[in-house]
Amino acid sequence: MGGQRRTQCGILMVAWVCIAFVPAATLASDATNSTVRPFTNDGLLERFDKNRNGELDPTERIALREAFGGIDVPMLPTQPHDYTTGDYPPHVDRTEIDRMDNTPEGNPTTNAGAALGRVLFYDKLLSRNRTISCASCHLQRAGFADPERFSVGFEGGRTGRNSMSLAGLRYSNLKGNRPGFFWDERAVTLEMQVLMPIQDGVEMGMKLGDLEKRLQRTAYYPGLFESAFGSRRVTSDRISKAVAQFLRSLNSFGSRFDRAAAKASRRGDYALPFDSFTAQENLGKTLFIKGLGNVPELGCAVCHVPPTFGMAKSLNNGLELIYKDRGLGGVDRPVNDPFTPSNDGKFKAPSLRNVERTAPYMHDGRFETLE
């Protein structure tokens, strides 16, 4: 479960944004306490690294699994990582970005909470037959999206939509107000969203009561829950809060676009040419921001708004006239725009940050490439 902080970026015409991957699981400041230290890197090496070479070879990993009943226990970093400090370039208006932050008062992000959420995110114990984790359908190497059109669930079934990138969820709605989460906004808050795939009959197939009992019986979760929430009790509410904290840490503001925008003559005026961009990249950026013929309504940014490049609400981009998937129209919601008579065909897309990594595209993955 260990990992290094790394940034992956890509440029393809208007695909100028990237995601800064957060570190692997982190711990609270009391990371060496007796309930958690046995599952830190140092603690597990001390017990299972028989040849003392500083790592676990295949035989030693088998011994580790067998010692915990065949479960892949997390090797938590001995030194805690920081999930709570955001890295925002100068061109990002902090007042505006803070206004967009959907972190609820009852679930502020903490290092211990996000650490627990990180472990939960990668743990296959969250599915009924222990074969699927959240990360199975949201791959870090693919910008926390799925390179397959439809994801494979715990019994081999396929999801009805492409798994969205998880970048920038912290800024994807305003304090729990609409728009919500998923392609069709069916979850009002990120905390609600977290529990839906776990219970879904195709995706993970788990009952929350059974999940609570399963995690409570493990050797490592009670200590992690105590570190995050003050007691060893495992509850679905705490599971949702912890994973939501981890997901809110998946933010990206370190791309070529961000570096160039920070050096622009007028910060925040993204339509101006960037000195470090090629002529083709600047043309793509102008079309994206200002639209065809300088008509903003004919540009991409009218929906994918910088600097987060997220969508303010579900919209219909004219993908089809006969809807195989009604999107927001399939959810019992009032019309979300006074100028449109129906919600049919409206979808809320993920942020375009790191978009070059998150193929295939659209809610049904119909497009293999950005072109």
C-alpha positions, 0 to 999 in steps of 0.5 A: 500500500506504500507509494511515492508522491508523483505527478503525471501530465499530458499535452494534446491540443487542449489537454493541458491538465494533469493530476498530482497523485497523493501519497499512499496511506498516512497516519495521525501524529501518533503513528507509532502508537501501539494500535497502529505501529505494528502495521507500519513499514518498520513494524512489519519489517521488524516482524517478517523481514527475516533476512533483514534486507529492508524489504519483503521477498515473495516468501516473506510476503506469503508469511505475512499473508498467512499470519493474518488469515490470508488478508493483504494487510497495508504496509503503512508509512512509518513517517506520516504524510500530509493530506491537508495542505493544498498546493495551489499555484498563484493563478488560482483565486483562493477565495473562489476555490474555497467557495467551491470546496464541498467539504462539510463542517462535520467531516473536515479532512485530517491526515488520520482520516484520509489515511484510513480512507486510502486503505479502504479505497484499495482494500478488496474486503469491501466487496462481497467476495473479496475480489474488487476494491474501489481502486479496481475501477479507478486506477491511479495510473489512469488518472483514477478512472477506468481504461475499460469502457465499462468496469468489471464488478465482483461477479464479472458483471459490467457496469452501465457507465464508464467509471469517472475520473476522481480528480477534483471531487472536492470542488465539484459541487457547492456545500452539498447543493446540486449538482451532485455526484456520478454522471447523473448526480444521484448522490447529493454529497460525496459521503453519500456517493462513497457507499453506493458502489459498495452496495451496488449489485454489480459493482461490489455487492456488499451489505453495510452491516456485513461490511462493518462486522468484517472490518471490525474483525480485522487486526488493523482497522480498529486501530486506524478507526481509533486514530481517525475518529477517536474509538475503535468502532467501525461504522458505515458512516465513518467508512464514508467519511474516511473515503470521502476525505481521501477522495478530496485530497486527489487534486491537481494544480501542477500541470504545464497549463498551471505553470504557464498560467502562473507566469501569464501577464494577466493572471486569471485571463486564460484566453491570453497566449502563454509564452511557453505554449506552441502556436497550436497549443495556444490556438487550442486554448483560445478555441477552448476558452473563447469559442469558435468566432470568439463566441464563448457559448461555442467554447468548451470552457462554458461547461468545463470552467477553469481553473478546476475544469469541472462542470457546474451542472449536468448538461446535454452536449448533443451526443445523440437524439434518441437517448439510450441513457437518459442521464439526469432525466432518469433521476427524479429531479426538477429541470435544472435549467429554465431554458431546457424542457427536459433533463434527458440526455444531460450528464455531469462530466468529471474534471478535465484535469489529467484528461489525456490519461482517462480514456475512453471518453463520455459516460459510455466510453464511446470515444477511444481518443481525444481526437 
